[in-house]
Amino acid sequence: MINIKDLSKVIKQVADEKGLDPERVVEAIESALAAAYKKEYGKKGEIIKCKLDLKSGTISFYQIKTVVDENIVYFDEENKKEDLVKFNSEKHILIEEAKKIKSDVVIGEELIFNLPTKEDFGRIAAQVAKQTILQKMREIEQDTILKEWKDKEGSIVSGIIQRFDRGNIYVDLGKAIGIVFPNDSIPGEHYQAGDRMRFLVLAVQKETNYPGIVLSRSHPDFIKKLFEMEVPEITEGIVEIKAIAREPGSRTKIAVASKVEGIDPVGSLVGPRGTRVMVVTNELGLEKIDIIEWSDDPAKFIANSLSPAKITSVEILPKRSAKILVPEDQLSLAIGKGGQNVRLAAKLTNWKMDVRSITRPEEVQEGGVAEAPEIIEENER
């Protein structure tokens, strides 16, 4: 027998623990009991519903039948038509019969037929009820989490490293669990269970074998959001981050612009005595950050992007490419170790770059040529 009063307590407890809507928990239990009832006492095709009344402590079951006529259904295979549905007496009722029950009934209306209350379910039926409740509860919990976290996409959150599995990092976010896939962690960064860290909420998704909250520390927007938290001028709309190029764990270039005359955008991000940029770099470990000023003038922007190297000249060429000449003593700095500086500059500006020495302008330098990512994509299409 089902003790509705005890069930009511369980519903409240589950709803409070999971932060769920009690009404949705009741709906899950009603669905489970209806499935169990049909498994034990129902017939094929029947549509059975259950109603719990927690106040009165009663439980009722009923069958639903849809009102039809000969223009909607067929009765045997000889009269089968593709646009008609086969008549099933367990879920259909002809309008002539329906009018005997309700005189003003119309085609398509659903009629409710009370069923005998059966509280003593068999073992199989009880198992069906249990499985359905668990499934529904998972769905409700997932929907609740997704609804709560959907608005947090693109924001920074704090969580505790919980465990590791197949390269994935699971993070305790309070009432939810997030996941950091291998590509979203910072190369060379060490993670230990129990550590509290900050993450970018990269995506909130449904229908997945993994937790639906995808987190990242390697995405360029992670750095963008960190600066937004530290620099009031960004949140006030005075300074804007125009572009970011990042090689996580190693180096990042950020292009910034001021919307108000007299405001130094680079200085705003650096902060007094470097305090603001220091907060961000401390979060990232050993990753270096170059902050450069954005310019609508391509030659100037390209020259700025190759900072900290000093540029002699920038020659703008067709197909969004540029030839950059630098003093001999600035060549290695402009190109960077393994071509990293020019590679990030090309990514930041979206210009193909060819860095050469002013004393040897005809000589192509190893690592000195970098393609722009968007141009590569266009050529591959």
Backbone hydrogen bonds in HBPLUS format (Angstrom, degrees):
<---DONOR---> <-ACCEPTOR-->    atom                        ^
c    i                          cat <-CA-CA->   ^        H-A-AA   ^      H-
h    n   atom  resd res      DA  || num        DHA   H-A  angle D-A-AA Bond
n    s   type  num  typ     dist DA aas  dist angle  dist       angle   num
A0007-LEU N   A0003-ASN O   2.94 MM   4  6.20 155.2  2.01 150.1 158.3     1
A0008-SER N   A0004-ILE O   2.83 MM   4  6.04 146.1  1.95 144.9 153.4     2
A0009-LYS N   A0005-LYS O   3.29 MM   4  6.63 147.2  2.40 141.4 148.5     3
A0010-VAL N   A0006-ASP O   3.07 MM   4  6.42 155.8  2.13 147.5 154.2     4
A0011-ILE N   A0007-LEU O   2.90 MM   4  6.15 159.5  1.94 152.6 157.9     5
A0012-LYS N   A0008-SER O   3.13 MM   4  6.34 161.0  2.17 143.5 148.0     6
A0013-GLN N   A0009-LYS O   2.93 MM   4  6.15 159.5  1.97 148.9 155.0     7
A0014-VAL N   A0010-VAL O   2.85 MM   4  6.05 168.9  1.86 158.7 160.8     8
A0015-ALA N   A0011-ILE O   2.93 MM   4  6.02 164.3  1.95 149.5 154.5     9
A0016-ASP N   A0012-LYS O   2.96 MM   4  6.08 155.9  2.01 146.0 152.3    10
A0017-GLU N   A0013-GLN O   2.95 MM   4  6.13 162.5  1.98 150.7 155.6    11
A0018-LYS N   A0014-VAL O   2.98 MM   4  6.05 163.2  2.01 152.6 156.7    12
A0019-GLY N   A0015-ALA O   2.86 MM   4  5.50 117.3  2.26 132.0 145.8    13
A0020-LEU N   A0015-ALA O   2.84 MM   5  4.57 145.1  1.97 131.2 139.3    14
A0024-ARG N   A0021-ASP O   2.96 MM   3  5.44 128.1  2.23 112.0 124.8    15
A0025-VAL N   A0021-ASP O   3.21 MM   4  6.62 146.7  2.33 147.6 157.5    16
A0026-VAL N   A0022-PRO O   2.93 MM   4  6.26 156.1  1.99 151.0 157.1    17
A0027-GLU N   A0023-GLU O   2.97 MM   4  6.24 155.3  2.03 142.7 149.6    18
A0028-ALA N   A0024-ARG O   2.99 MM   4  6.21 148.3  2.09 138.7 146.6    19
A0029-ILE N   A0025-VAL O   3.04 MM   4  6.38 155.1  2.11 149.0 155.2    20
A0030-GLU N   A0026-VAL O   2.85 MM   4  6.11 161.4  1.88 155.5 161.1    21
A0031-SER N   A0027-GLU O   2.94 MM   4  6.10 157.5  1.99 145.3 151.2    22
A0032-ALA N   A0028-ALA O   3.00 MM   4  6.22 151.1  2.09 141.3 149.4    23
A0033-LEU N   A0029-ILE O   2.87 MM   4  6.11 162.2  1.90 155.4 159.5    24
A0034-ALA N   A0030-GLU O   2.93 MM   4  6.08 154.7  1.99 146.6 153.7    25
A0035-ALA N   A0031-SER O   3.02 MM   4  6.21 153.0  2.09 141.9 149.0    26
A0036-ALA N   A0032-ALA O   2.94 MM   4  6.21 151.6  2.02 145.2 153.3    27
A0037-TYR N   A0033-LEU O   2.84 MM   4  6.04 156.5  1.89 147.1 153.6    28
A0038-LYS N   A0034-ALA O   2.97 MM   4  6.19 161.6  2.01 147.1 151.7    29
A0039-LYS N   A0035-ALA O   2.99 MM   4  6.13 153.6  2.06 141.1 148.7    30
A0040-GLU N   A0036-ALA O   3.02 MM   4  6.22 150.6  2.11 147.2 154.1    31
A0041-TYR N   A0037-TYR O   2.73 MM   4  5.73 170.6  1.73 159.5 162.9    32
A0042-GLY N   A0038-LYS O   2.92 MM   4  3.99 135.2  2.13 104.6 115.7    33
A0046-GLU N   A0043-LYS O   3.09 MM   3  5.66 163.8  2.11 134.7 138.5    34
A0064-ILE N   A0047-ILE O   2.92 MM  17  5.52 159.0  1.96 158.3 164.6    35
A0049-LYS N   A0062-TYR O   2.86 MM  13  5.44 168.4  1.87 164.1 168.1    36
A0062-TYR N   A0049-LYS O   3.01 MM  13  5.44 158.9  2.06 146.5 149.9    37
A0051-LYS N   A0060-SER O   2.86 MM   9  5.29 156.0  1.91 156.8 159.8    38
A0060-SER N   A0051-LYS O   3.02 MM   9  5.29 157.7  2.07 146.0 153.0    39
A0053-ASP N   A0058-THR O   2.96 MM   5  5.31 168.7  1.97 164.6 161.2    40
A0057-GLY N   A0053-ASP O   2.77 MM   4  5.63 133.3  1.99 145.3 160.0    41
A0058-THR N   A0053-ASP O   3.23 MM   5  5.31 137.1  2.42 139.5 144.0    42
A0115-LEU N   A0061-PHE O   2.92 MM  54  5.36 161.8  1.95 145.4 139.3    43
A0063-GLN N   A0113-PHE O   2.70 MM  50  5.04 164.8  1.72 150.6 152.8    44
A0113-PHE N   A0063-GLN O   2.83 MM  50  5.04 159.8  1.87 152.5 157.8    45
A0065-LYS N   A0111-LEU O   3.03 MM  46  5.36 159.4  2.08 148.7 155.3    46
A0111-LEU N   A0065-LYS O   2.83 MM  46  5.36 167.3  1.85 160.6 161.5    47
A0066-THR N   A0091-LYS O   2.89 MM  25  6.24 164.6  1.92 145.0 141.1    48
A0093-ILE N   A0066-THR O   2.98 MM  27  6.02 146.4  2.10 148.8 144.4    49
A0067-VAL N   A0109-GLU O   2.84 MM  42  5.44 164.1  1.87 162.0 167.5    50
A0108-GLY N   A0067-VAL O   2.88 MM  41  5.12 167.6  1.90 136.4 140.4    51
A0068-VAL N   A0093-ILE O   2.94 MM  25  6.04 156.7  2.00 145.0 149.8    52
A0095-ILE N   A0068-VAL O   2.89 MM  27  5.72 136.4  2.08 170.3 170.3    53
A0072-ILE N   A0069-ASP O   3.04 MM   3  5.70 167.1  2.05 122.4 126.6    54
A0073-VAL N   A0069-ASP O   3.35 MM   4  6.59 154.2  2.42 154.8 162.2    55
A0085-VAL N   A0072-ILE O   3.05 MM  13  6.43 163.2  2.08 148.2 150.9    56
A0074-TYR N   A0085-VAL O   3.02 MM  11  6.21 140.7  2.18 129.3 137.3    57
A0087-PHE N   A0074-TYR O   2.87 MM  13  5.80 165.5  1.89 163.6 162.8    58
A0079-ASN N   A0076-ASP O   3.14 MM   3  5.74 139.7  2.31 112.7 122.0    59
A0080-LYS N   A0077-GLU O   3.21 MM   3  4.91 162.8  2.24 103.3 104.5    60
A0084-LEU N   A0081-LYS O   3.07 MM   3  5.37 164.1  2.09 113.2 117.6    61
A0091-LYS N   A0088-ASN O   3.01 MM   3  5.71 152.7  2.08 120.0 126.7    62
A0092-HIS N   A0088-ASN O   2.72 MM   4  5.53 136.2  1.90 161.8 174.0    63
A0097-GLU N   A0094-LEU O   2.98 MM   3  5.47 122.8  2.32 110.1 123.4    64
A0098-ALA N   A0094-LEU O   2.92 MM   4  6.17 157.8  1.97 152.4 159.8    65
A0099-LYS N   A0095-ILE O   2.91 MM   4  6.04 149.9  2.01 148.2 153.1    66
A0100-LYS N   A0097-GLU O   3.15 MM   3  5.44 142.6  2.29 102.8 113.2    67
A0101-ILE N   A0098-ALA O   2.93 MM   3  5.28 142.9  2.07 105.4 116.7    68
A0102-LYS N   A0098-ALA O   2.81 MM   4  6.10 161.5  1.84 154.3 160.6    69
A0105-VAL N   A0102-LYS O   3.27 MM   3  5.56 157.3  2.32 120.7 119.1    70
A0109-GLU N   A0106-VAL O   3.15 MM   3  5.72 161.0  2.19 134.0 136.7    71
A0126-ALA N   A0122-GLY O   2.89 MM   4  6.06 155.8  1.95 151.3 158.3    72
A0127-GLN N   A0123-ARG O   3.00 MM   4  6.23 148.3  2.10 142.9 151.4    73
A0128-VAL N   A0124-ILE O   2.96 MM   4  6.30 151.7  2.04 147.7 155.4    74
A0129-ALA N   A0125-ALA O   2.95 MM   4  6.25 156.3  2.01 146.8 153.2    75
A0130-LYS N   A0126-ALA O   2.92 MM   4  6.18 157.1  1.97 146.1 152.1    76
A0131-GLN N   A0127-GLN O   2.90 MM   4  6.13 166.6  1.92 152.6 155.7    77
A0132-THR N   A0128-VAL O   2.91 MM   4  6.03 161.0  1.94 150.0 155.7    78
A0133-ILE N   A0129-ALA O   2.91 MM   4  6.06 159.2  1.95 148.8 154.7    79
A0134-LEU N   A0130-LYS O   2.97 MM   4  6.22 165.6  1.99 152.1 155.7    80
A0135-GLN N   A0131-GLN O   2.93 MM   4  6.13 160.1  1.97 148.1 153.8    81
A0136-LYS N   A0132-THR O   2.83 MM   4  5.97 167.7  1.84 153.1 156.9    82
A0137-MET N   A0133-ILE O   2.78 MM   4  5.92 156.2  1.84 150.4 157.7    83
A0138-ARG N   A0134-LEU O   2.98 MM   4  6.19 153.6  2.05 143.4 150.0    84
A0139-GLU N   A0135-GLN O   2.97 MM   4  6.27 156.6  2.02 148.4 155.1    85
A0140-ILE N   A0136-LYS O   2.82 MM   4  6.06 159.1  1.86 151.4 157.1    86
A0141-GLU N   A0137-MET O   2.85 MM   4  5.97 164.3  1.87 148.7 153.4    87
A0142-GLN N   A0138-ARG O   2.83 MM   4  5.96 158.6  1.88 146.4 152.7    88
A0143-ASP N   A0139-GLU O   2.85 MM   4  6.02 161.0  1.89 147.3 152.9    89
A0144-THR N   A0140-ILE O   2.88 MM   4  6.06 156.1  1.93 148.6 155.4    90
A0145-ILE N   A0141-GLU O   2.97 MM   4  6.19 158.9  2.01 147.6 153.0    91
A0146-LEU N   A0142-GLN O   2.84 MM   4  6.04 165.2  1.86 153.8 158.2    92
A0147-LYS N   A0143-ASP O   2.88 MM   4  6.00 158.3  1.93 145.7 151.8    93
A0148-GLU N   A0144-THR O   3.02 MM   4  6.19 155.3  2.08 143.5 150.1    94
A0149-TRP N   A0145-ILE O   2.84 MM   4  5.99 154.0  1.91 152.0 159.3    95
A0150-LYS N   A0146-LEU O   2.83 MM   4  5.59 136.5  2.02 145.9 153.3    96
A0152-LYS N   A0149-TRP O   2.84 MM   3  5.07 152.4  1.91 109.8 119.2    97
A0153-GLU N   A0150-LYS O   3.42 MM   3  5.80 170.2  2.43 110.7 112.3    98
A0155-SER N   A0152-LYS O   3.00 MM   3  5.44 149.7  2.10 143.0 139.6    99
A0154-GLY N   A0201-VAL O   2.72 MM  47  5.28 174.2  1.73 153.7 155.3   100
A0201-VAL N   A0155-SER O   2.90 MM  46  5.64 164.9  1.93 165.0 169.9   101
A0157-VAL N   A0199-PHE O   2.85 MM  42  5.43 158.7  1.90 153.5 160.8   102
A0199-PHE N   A0157-VAL O   2.81 MM  42  5.43 155.9  1.87 157.7 165.6   103
A0159-GLY N   A0197-MET O   2.93 MM  38  5.70 162.2  1.96 164.6 170.4   104
A0197-MET N   A0159-GLY O   2.90 MM  38  5.70 160.1  1.94 166.5 170.1   105
A0160-ILE N   A0172-ASP O   3.02 MM  12  5.08 159.7  2.06 140.3 142.7   106
A0172-ASP N   A0160-ILE O   2.81 MM  12  5.08 165.7  1.83 154.6 150.3   107
A0161-ILE N   A0195-ASP O   2.83 MM  34  5.43 164.1  1.86 161.2 161.4   108
A0194-GLY N   A0161-ILE O   2.84 MM  33  5.28 168.0  1.85 141.1 143.9   109
A0162-GLN N   A0170-TYR O   2.74 MM   8  5.45 164.2  1.77 157.9 158.2   110
A0170-TYR N   A0163-ARG O   2.94 MM   7  5.33 176.9  1.94 156.5 157.2   111
A0165-ASP N   A0168-ASN O   2.98 MM   3  5.21 158.7  2.03 144.9 150.5   112
A0168-ASN N   A0165-ASP O   2.88 MM   3  5.21 158.8  1.93 120.7 122.4   113
A0169-ILE N   A0180-VAL O   2.93 MM  11  4.94 164.3  1.95 140.7 146.0   114
A0180-VAL N   A0169-ILE O   2.78 MM  11  4.94 154.4  1.84 146.3 154.3   115
A0171-VAL N   A0178-GLY O   2.83 MM   7  4.95 169.6  1.84 140.6 143.3   116
A0178-GLY N   A0171-VAL O   2.80 MM   7  4.95 165.8  1.82 149.5 153.0   117
A0173-LEU N   A0176-ALA O   2.82 MM   3  5.22 158.5  1.86 162.0 162.9   118
A0179-ILE N   A0213-ILE O   2.90 MM  34  6.33 154.8  1.97 164.7 171.8   119
A0215-LEU N   A0179-ILE O   2.81 MM  36  5.71 177.0  1.81 152.8 153.4   120
A0184-ASP N   A0181-PHE O   2.79 MM   3  5.33 152.1  1.86 121.7 131.2   121
A0185-SER N   A0182-PRO O   3.32 MM   3  5.59 169.6  2.33 109.9 112.4   122
A0217-ARG N   A0184-ASP O   2.76 MM  33  5.75 170.8  1.77 163.4 165.9   123
A0218-SER N   A0184-ASP O   3.19 MM  34  5.00 133.8  2.41 120.7 122.9   124
A0189-GLU N   A0186-ILE O   2.99 MM   3  5.48 160.9  2.02 138.9 140.8   125
A0195-ASP N   A0192-GLN O   3.04 MM   3  5.72 163.3  2.06 141.7 143.8   126
A0200-LEU N   A0216-SER O   2.84 MM  16  5.10 170.6  1.85 153.4 156.0   127
A0216-SER N   A0200-LEU O   2.90 MM  16  5.10 138.8  2.07 139.1 150.4   128
A0202-LEU N   A0214-VAL O   2.77 MM  12  5.47 133.9  1.98 146.6 160.1   129
A0203-ALA N   A0214-VAL O   3.31 MM  11  5.12 156.1  2.37 132.6 135.1   130
A0214-VAL N   A0203-ALA O   2.82 MM  11  5.12 163.2  1.85 157.4 161.2   131
A0205-GLN N   A0212-GLY O   2.83 MM   7  4.86 162.3  1.86 140.7 144.3   132
A0222-PHE N   A0219-HIS O   2.95 MM   3  5.50 152.8  2.02 116.2 124.4   133
A0223-ILE N   A0220-PRO O   3.14 MM   3  5.67 125.5  2.45 109.8 120.3   134
A0224-LYS N   A0220-PRO O   3.22 MM   4  6.59 160.4  2.26 144.9 150.9   135
A0225-LYS N   A0221-ASP O   2.84 MM   4  5.96 163.9  1.86 149.3 151.9   136
A0226-LEU N   A0222-PHE O   3.05 MM   4  6.23 148.7  2.15 139.9 148.8   137
A0227-PHE N   A0223-ILE O   3.01 MM   4  6.30 158.3  2.05 153.5 157.8   138
A0228-GLU N   A0224-LYS O   3.01 MM   4  6.31 151.7  2.09 143.9 152.5   139
A0229-MET N   A0225-LYS O   3.07 MM   4  6.31 141.3  2.22 141.2 150.2   140
A0230-GLU N   A0227-PHE O   3.00 MM   3  5.02 131.4  2.24  97.3 110.9   141
A0231-VAL N   A0227-PHE O   2.78 MM   4  5.75 145.4  1.90 161.2 168.0   142
A0234-ILE N   A0231-VAL O   3.07 MM   3  5.68 147.2  2.18 114.8 123.0   143
A0236-GLU N   A0232-PRO O   2.89 MM   4  6.05 147.3  1.99 153.4 163.6   144
A0238-ILE N   A0233-GLU O   2.82 MM   5  5.06 134.6  2.03 157.8 167.0   145
A0239-VAL N   A0233-GLU O   3.01 MM   6  5.38 161.7  2.05 122.3 122.9   146
A0237-GLY N   A0234-ILE O   3.00 MM   3  5.12 154.1  2.06 103.5 111.9   147
A0259-LYS N   A0238-ILE O   2.72 MM  21  5.24 171.6  1.73 168.3 165.9   148
A0240-GLU N   A0257-ALA O   2.84 MM  17  5.36 168.0  1.85 161.8 165.8   149
A0257-ALA N   A0240-GLU O   2.91 MM  17  5.36 156.0  1.97 151.8 159.8   150
A0242-LYS N   A0255-ALA O   2.78 MM  13  5.52 144.7  1.91 147.7 158.5   151
A0243-ALA N   A0255-ALA O   3.43 MM  12  5.18 155.8  2.49 133.7 134.8   152
A0255-ALA N   A0243-ALA O   2.91 MM  12  5.18 170.6  1.92 149.6 152.0   153
A0245-ALA N   A0253-LYS O   2.93 MM   8  5.24 162.1  1.96 153.3 158.0   154
A0253-LYS N   A0245-ALA O   2.81 MM   8  5.24 164.6  1.84 157.5 163.0   155
A0247-GLU N   A0251-ARG O   2.88 MM   4  5.44 163.0  1.91 167.3 172.9   156
A0250-SER N   A0247-GLU O   2.97 MM   3  5.70 153.8  2.03 146.0 151.4   157
A0251-ARG N   A0247-GLU O   3.11 MM   4  5.44 150.3  2.20 142.0 148.7   158
A0288-LYS N   A0250-SER O   2.99 MM  38  6.23 167.9  2.00 136.0 132.8   159
A0252-THR N   A0288-LYS O   2.83 MM  36  6.19 139.8  1.99 147.9 161.0   160
A0290-ASP N   A0252-THR O   2.78 MM  38  6.16 166.8  1.79 162.4 166.5   161
A0254-ILE N   A0290-ASP O   2.83 MM  36  6.21 157.7  1.88 167.2 174.3   162
A0292-ILE N   A0254-ILE O   2.82 MM  38  6.12 174.2  1.82 172.7 174.7   163
A0256-VAL N   A0292-ILE O   2.96 MM  36  6.38 157.3  2.01 159.7 166.2   164
A0294-TRP N   A0256-VAL O   2.75 MM  38  5.24 172.4  1.76 143.7 143.1   165
A0263-ILE N   A0260-VAL O   3.24 MM   3  5.89 159.1  2.28 138.2 138.9   166
A0268-SER N   A0264-ASP O   2.98 MM   4  6.14 142.9  2.12 144.7 155.1   167
A0269-LEU N   A0265-PRO O   3.32 MM   4  6.63 151.3  2.41 142.6 147.5   168
A0270-VAL N   A0266-VAL O   2.98 MM   4  6.24 155.3  2.04 150.3 158.3   169
A0271-GLY N   A0267-GLY O   2.83 MM   4  5.81 163.9  1.85 146.1 150.7   170
A0277-VAL N   A0270-VAL O   3.31 MM   7  4.88 169.2  2.32 120.3 119.2   171
A0274-GLY N   A0271-GLY O   2.97 MM   3  4.91 152.2  2.05 129.1 121.5   172
A0275-THR N   A0272-PRO O   3.07 MM   3  5.75 160.8  2.11 119.9 124.9   173
A0278-MET N   A0274-GLY O   3.05 MM   4  5.95 142.0  2.20 141.5 152.6   174
A0279-VAL N   A0275-THR O   3.19 MM   4  6.41 145.1  2.32 139.5 146.1   175
A0281-THR N   A0277-VAL O   2.93 MM   4  6.18 167.5  1.94 153.0 156.5   176
A0282-ASN N   A0278-MET O   2.87 MM   4  5.95 151.1  1.96 145.4 153.1   177
A0283-GLU N   A0279-VAL O   3.27 MM   4  6.49 140.9  2.43 135.0 144.1   178
A0283-GLU N   A0280-VAL O   3.04 MM   3  5.17 126.2  2.34  98.7 112.6   179
A0284-LEU N   A0280-VAL O   3.15 MM   4  6.49 138.3  2.34 142.1 153.8   180
A0284-LEU N   A0281-THR O   3.10 MM   3  4.96 125.3  2.41  91.0 105.4   181
A0285-GLY N   A0281-THR O   2.95 MM   4  6.04 118.7  2.33 144.1 158.2   182
A0301-PHE N   A0297-ASP O   2.89 MM   4  6.09 163.9  1.91 162.7 168.2   183
A0302-ILE N   A0298-PRO O   2.85 MM   4  5.98 159.7  1.89 152.5 157.8   184
A0303-ALA N   A0299-ALA O   3.03 MM   4  6.19 158.3  2.08 141.6 147.7   185
A0304-ASN N   A0300-LYS O   2.88 MM   4  6.13 159.0  1.93 148.9 154.7   186
A0305-SER N   A0301-PHE O   2.89 MM   4  6.04 150.3  1.98 144.0 152.5   187
A0306-LEU N   A0303-ALA O   3.35 MM   3  5.59 143.9  2.49 100.7 109.8   188
A0307-SER N   A0304-ASN O   3.05 MM   3  5.54 160.3  2.09 118.5 120.7   189
A0309-ALA N   A0306-LEU O   3.09 MM   3  5.87 148.4  2.20 132.8 128.4   190
A0312-THR N   A0325-LEU O   2.93 MM  13  5.61 147.2  2.04 146.8 154.8   191
A0313-SER N   A0325-LEU O   3.23 MM  12  5.32 159.2  2.28 139.5 141.8   192
A0325-LEU N   A0313-SER O   2.98 MM  12  5.32 163.5  2.01 148.0 153.5   193
A0315-GLU N   A0323-LYS O   2.81 MM   8  5.04 173.3  1.81 152.3 154.6   194
A0323-LYS N   A0315-GLU O   2.87 MM   8  5.04 159.3  1.91 144.1 149.5   195
A0317-LEU N   A0321-SER O   2.77 MM   4  5.18 162.7  1.80 154.5 153.3   196
A0352-LYS N   A0320-ARG O   3.06 MM  32  6.41 165.0  2.08 155.0 152.6   197
A0322-ALA N   A0352-LYS O   2.81 MM  30  6.15 143.6  1.94 153.3 164.1   198
A0354-ASP N   A0322-ALA O   3.01 MM  32  6.30 134.5  2.22 153.2 166.1   199
A0324-ILE N   A0354-ASP O   2.87 MM  30  5.93 165.5  1.89 141.7 146.7   200
A0356-ARG N   A0324-ILE O   2.79 MM  32  6.13 164.2  1.81 172.0 177.5   201
A0326-VAL N   A0356-ARG O   3.00 MM  30  6.40 150.7  2.08 157.8 167.2   202
A0358-ILE N   A0326-VAL O   2.85 MM  32  5.40 151.7  1.93 152.2 148.9   203
A0330-GLN N   A0327-PRO O   2.87 MM   3  5.23 154.7  1.93 112.7 121.3   204
A0331-LEU N   A0328-GLU O   3.31 MM   3  5.29 162.6  2.34 102.9 108.0   205
A0334-ALA N   A0330-GLN O   2.85 MM   4  6.05 155.0  1.91 154.4 161.4   206
A0335-ILE N   A0331-LEU O   2.99 MM   4  6.22 162.3  2.02 156.1 160.4   207
A0336-GLY N   A0332-SER O   2.84 MM   4  5.70 156.1  1.89 136.8 145.0   208
A0341-ASN N   A0335-ILE O   3.08 MM   6  5.31 116.7  2.50 122.2 131.3   209
A0342-VAL N   A0335-ILE O   3.25 MM   7  5.03 162.9  2.29 123.9 121.5   210
A0339-GLY N   A0336-GLY O   2.97 MM   3  4.88 157.4  2.02 125.1 120.1   211
A0340-GLN N   A0337-LYS O   3.22 MM   3  5.68 160.4  2.26 110.8 116.3   212
A0343-ARG N   A0339-GLY O   3.00 MM   4  5.98 149.2  2.10 147.0 156.8   213
A0344-LEU N   A0340-GLN O   2.89 MM   4  6.04 162.2  1.92 154.7 157.5   214
A0345-ALA N   A0341-ASN O   3.01 MM   4  6.13 152.2  2.09 141.4 149.9   215
A0346-ALA N   A0342-VAL O   2.94 MM   4  6.08 155.2  2.00 144.3 149.9   216
A0347-LYS N   A0343-ARG O   3.11 MM   4  6.34 152.1  2.19 140.2 147.9   217
A0348-LEU N   A0344-LEU O   2.80 MM   4  5.98 151.6  1.88 146.4 154.6   218
A0349-THR N   A0345-ALA O   2.98 MM   4  6.11 164.5  2.00 151.4 154.3   219
A0350-ASN N   A0346-ALA O   2.80 MM   4  5.35 135.2  2.00 134.8 146.6   220
A0353-MET N   A0370-ALA O   2.88 MM  17  5.28 158.8  1.93 154.4 159.7   221
A0370-ALA N   A0353-MET O   2.88 MM  17  5.28 156.8  1.93 147.3 154.1   222
A0355-VAL N   A0368-GLY O   2.85 MM  13  4.91 174.2  1.85 138.8 139.2   223
A0360-ARG N   A0357-SER O   3.09 MM   3  5.11 144.6  2.22  98.8 109.3   224
A0363-GLU N   A0360-ARG O   3.06 MM   3  5.59 162.3  2.10 118.6 124.3   225
A0368-GLY N   A0365-GLN O   2.98 MM   3  4.93 162.4  2.01 119.4 121.1   226
A0375-ILE N   A0372-ALA O   3.10 MM   3  5.39 124.1  2.43 106.7 120.8   227
A0376-ILE N   A0372-ALA O   3.10 MM   4  6.38 154.9  2.16 156.6 164.3   228
A0377-GLU N   A0373-PRO O   3.07 MM   4  6.37 157.5  2.12 148.9 154.3   229
A0378-GLU N   A0374-GLU O   3.04 MM   4  6.25 155.7  2.10 142.5 148.5   230
A0379-ASN N   A0375-ILE O   3.05 MM   4  6.28 154.4  2.12 146.9 153.3   231
A0380-GLU N   A0376-ILE O   3.04 MM   4  6.27 136.5  2.24 142.8 154.7   232
A0380-GLU N   A0377-GLU O   3.21 MM   3  5.13 128.7  2.49  92.6 105.8   233
A0381-ARG N   A0378-GLU O   3.37 MM   3  5.42 148.6  2.48  97.7 106.3   234
